[in-house]
């Protein structure tokens, strides 16, 4: 599968590029500025509008099964879905730490043209497990892309992350109803993990482009410039920058505009002392080495 305009007989701009919303807290001004620069660079200016995120720090009363930040994120995605549904067409959703590939508007058009009718939701990136066998399959798919320019689609597998996605308007009401049920049940999990359970159980269908055409800003230990833009606003207390880099590494490495040498240098410099993280760290280092030597 190739983006519009890249295959035989392809016509640039033949498919619609969806409008949508990006989620941003009022206090996260620099994150808003950074994402708006991404949106402008990616050809989406005027299409993705700001949705004011619910600040979990201000939630009162009811106790939930997630952290305040995660509760605010859950409610924010639900609100953005409701706002998108009112437009009556397939729509795009973004979080404010997303980064978007060059030509991103064309990839959205590809989703609209060839994928959205088959799924409730289509992601442009997601977290990946560090399982070596699964990563080996991803490397084969990535080789296909490098050789032919063709994308694969993960279908029926979704692990986590809501940085960037397209929602099928015909299934939006169902998705909203399910998330409302999650709120009524006390938000037992973060919104992306709640969705992952729905996908795994077959309640909703999801697809994801591979390799990824979006990713998230990563905070690097020892660098303070831009840290307030890259640092997550929803993680549980104690979730360190090092742990986030290790967890996010497979997703970041398979981003089509990834700076692999910079990722490898940052990864090599990580002071990993926690035995719990050691295996994932080593798997991540092997992945970067494999991509750099291809």
VENGIGI-V760509 format. One record per residue. N is the residue number from 1. RES is the residue in one letter. PHI is phi in whole degrees, 0 to 359 (none if undefined). Layout:
# VENGIGI-V760509
n	res	phi
N	RES	PHI
N	RES	PHI
This chain:
# VENGIGI-V760509
n	res	phi
1	X	none
2	X	243
3	X	297
4	X	306
5	X	91
6	X	252
7	X	256
8	X	302
9	X	76
10	X	292
11	X	236
12	X	301
13	X	78
14	X	292
15	X	260
16	X	287
17	X	259
18	X	287
19	X	272
20	X	178
21	X	221
22	X	244
23	X	265
24	X	207
25	X	288
26	X	303
27	X	279
28	X	264
29	X	293
30	X	293
31	X	294
32	X	299
33	X	297
34	X	295
35	X	291
36	X	297
37	X	293
38	X	298
39	X	299
40	X	296
41	X	294
42	X	264
43	X	81
44	X	249
45	X	305
46	X	84
47	X	257
48	X	260
49	X	261
50	X	284
51	X	245
52	X	290
53	X	291
54	X	282
55	X	274
56	X	299
57	X	293
58	X	258
59	X	291
60	X	242
61	X	83
62	X	303
63	X	266
64	X	241
65	X	277
66	X	233
67	X	291
68	X	304
69	X	297
70	X	292
71	X	296
72	X	298
73	X	294
74	X	302
75	X	294
76	X	292
77	X	294
78	X	299
79	X	296
80	X	293
81	X	297
82	X	297
83	X	293
84	X	296
85	X	299
86	X	295
87	X	284
88	X	76
89	X	220
90	X	310
91	X	218
92	X	255
93	X	238
94	X	221
95	X	261
96	X	277
97	X	255
98	X	286
99	X	240
100	X	238
101	X	293
102	X	302
103	X	76
104	X	301
105	X	303
106	X	294
107	X	291
108	X	298
109	X	298
110	X	298
111	X	298
112	X	295
113	X	283
114	X	232
115	X	237
116	X	299
117	X	292
118	X	260
119	X	222
120	X	286
121	X	214
122	X	236
123	X	264
124	X	259
125	X	193
126	X	197
127	X	295
128	X	238
129	X	290
130	X	272
131	X	308
132	X	301
133	X	295
134	X	295
135	X	298
136	X	299
137	X	295
138	X	298
139	X	297
140	X	295
141	X	297
142	X	294
143	X	298
144	X	301
145	X	296
146	X	296
147	X	281
148	X	242
149	X	78
150	X	267
151	X	269
152	X	256
153	X	228
154	X	283
155	X	234
156	X	83
157	X	234
158	X	209
159	X	256
160	X	182
161	X	100
162	X	233
163	X	296
164	X	201
165	X	201
166	X	241
167	X	252
168	X	285
169	X	300
170	X	289
171	X	244
172	X	298
173	X	299
174	X	297
175	X	297
176	X	296
177	X	300
178	X	293
179	X	290
180	X	299
181	X	298
182	X	299
183	X	295
184	X	300
185	X	275
186	X	90
187	X	47
188	X	293
189	X	218
190	X	301
191	X	300
192	X	290
193	X	289
194	X	297
195	X	295
196	X	301
197	X	295
198	X	295
199	X	292
200	X	298
201	X	273
202	X	82
203	X	291
204	X	231
205	X	255
206	X	220
207	X	230
208	X	214
209	X	297
210	X	217
211	X	295
212	X	280
213	X	253
214	X	213
215	X	202
216	X	231
217	X	291
218	X	251
219	X	277
220	X	255
221	X	303
222	X	87
223	X	243
224	X	262
225	X	295
226	X	80
227	X	296
228	X	291
229	X	275
230	X	272
231	X	293
232	X	296
233	X	257
234	X	236
235	X	293
236	X	292
237	X	303
238	X	92
239	X	278
240	X	279
241	X	301
242	X	297
243	X	297
244	X	296
245	X	300
246	X	293
247	X	293
248	X	278
249	X	303
250	X	302
251	X	295
252	X	295
253	X	291
254	X	265
255	X	286
256	X	293
257	X	256
258	X	296
259	X	269
260	X	297
261	X	300
262	X	293
263	X	298
264	X	295
265	X	296
266	X	294
267	X	293
268	X	296
269	X	274
270	X	294
271	X	275
272	X	272
273	X	245
274	X	280
275	X	302
276	X	296
277	X	265
278	X	297
279	X	297
280	X	295
281	X	297
282	X	295
283	X	298
284	X	296
285	X	297
286	X	295
287	X	297
288	X	299
289	X	298
290	X	296
291	X	291
292	X	286
293	X	262
294	X	278
